[in-house]
Amino acid sequence: MKKQPSIDAQLAAMPLFAGLQPRDLVEVSGAITQRKVQQGKAVIKAGHWGHEFVVVLEGEIEVRRDGEVVDVTGPGSFVGERAVLADVRRNADVIARTDVVVGAIEAGLFRSLVEEIPGLADRLTAEAANRKPAT
């Protein structure tokens, strides 16, 4: 049976968190609650308030706006930052394309991490800008 990498190792391999100081990485991993989502089920629903930031640890998700798939992505990607940081409603549905494992960070805790960890806000902005544009 294949051993699963630790949450710290998974985060360290993600562009958003790569290069963080070990203590900061531990702080982020300690804030994560892992959740399994079955294929076809919603990870995030459009129109809902952003109560958590989500990183994909395993599997694939698809982002849908007005029922149309605008992005498909997998491990290392993240969603939900805009709604959490701007305290606005979600602007897209995120659906599990396969069975997925996501890591969720509660909104208030995520905002604190972004403020406290040097460079995280800049990384978040840069990584979000690199995503496929909504069509």
CORLIN-V250385 format. One record per backbone hydrogen bond with DSSP energy under -0.5 kcal/mol. NH is the residue of the N-H (numbers start at 1). CO is the residue of the C=O. E is the energy in kcal/mol with one decimal. If there is no record, write none. Layout:
{{NH & CO & E} {NH & CO & E}}
//
This chain:
{{10 & 6 & -2.5} {11 & 7 & -2.7} {12 & 8 & -2.6} {13 & 9 & -1.2} {14 & 11 & -1.6} {17 & 14 & -1.0} {18 & 14 & -2.4} {20 & 17 & -1.9} {24 & 21 & -0.6} {25 & 21 & -2.4} {26 & 22 & -2.3} {27 & 23 & -1.7} {28 & 24 & -2.3} {29 & 25 & -2.9} {30 & 26 & -2.2} {31 & 27 & -0.8} {31 & 28 & -1.0} {32 & 28 & -0.6} {32 & 29 & -0.8} {33 & 104 & -2.4} {34 & 32 & -0.5} {35 & 102 & -2.6} {37 & 100 & -2.6} {40 & 96 & -3.8} {41 & 38 & -2.3} {43 & 94 & -3.6} {44 & 94 & -1.6} {47 & 90 & -2.5} {48 & 45 & -1.7} {50 & 88 & -1.1} {51 & 49 & -1.1} {53 & 105 & -2.6} {54 & 79 & -2.5} {55 & 103 & -2.5} {56 & 77 & -2.8} {57 & 55 & -0.6} {57 & 101 & -2.7} {58 & 101 & -1.9} {61 & 73 & -2.9} {62 & 95 & -2.6} {63 & 71 & -2.9} {64 & 62 & -0.5} {64 & 93 & -3.2} {65 & 68 & -2.5} {68 & 65 & -2.1} {70 & 63 & -3.2} {71 & 63 & -1.2} {73 & 61 & -2.3} {76 & 56 & -2.7} {77 & 74 & -2.1} {79 & 54 & -2.7} {84 & 80 & -1.6} {85 & 81 & -3.0} {86 & 82 & -2.5} {87 & 83 & -0.6} {88 & 83 & -1.2} {90 & 48 & -3.6} {93 & 64 & -2.7} {94 & 44 & -2.6} {95 & 62 & -2.7} {96 & 41 & -2.8} {97 & 60 & -2.0} {97 & 95 & -0.7} {98 & 60 & -1.6} {100 & 37 & -2.8} {101 & 58 & -2.0} {102 & 35 & -2.9} {103 & 55 & -2.9} {104 & 33 & -2.7} {104 & 102 & -0.5} {105 & 53 & -2.6} {107 & 51 & -2.3} {110 & 106 & -2.8} {111 & 107 & -2.7} {112 & 108 & -1.9} {113 & 109 & -2.4} {114 & 110 & -2.5} {115 & 111 & -1.9} {116 & 112 & -2.5} {117 & 113 & -2.6} {118 & 116 & -0.7} {120 & 117 & -1.8} {121 & 114 & -0.6} {123 & 119 & -2.4} {124 & 120 & -2.7} {125 & 121 & -2.2} {126 & 122 & -2.4} {127 & 123 & -3.1} {128 & 124 & -2.4} {129 & 125 & -1.9} {130 & 126 & -1.0} {130 & 127 & -0.5} {131 & 128 & -1.1}}
//
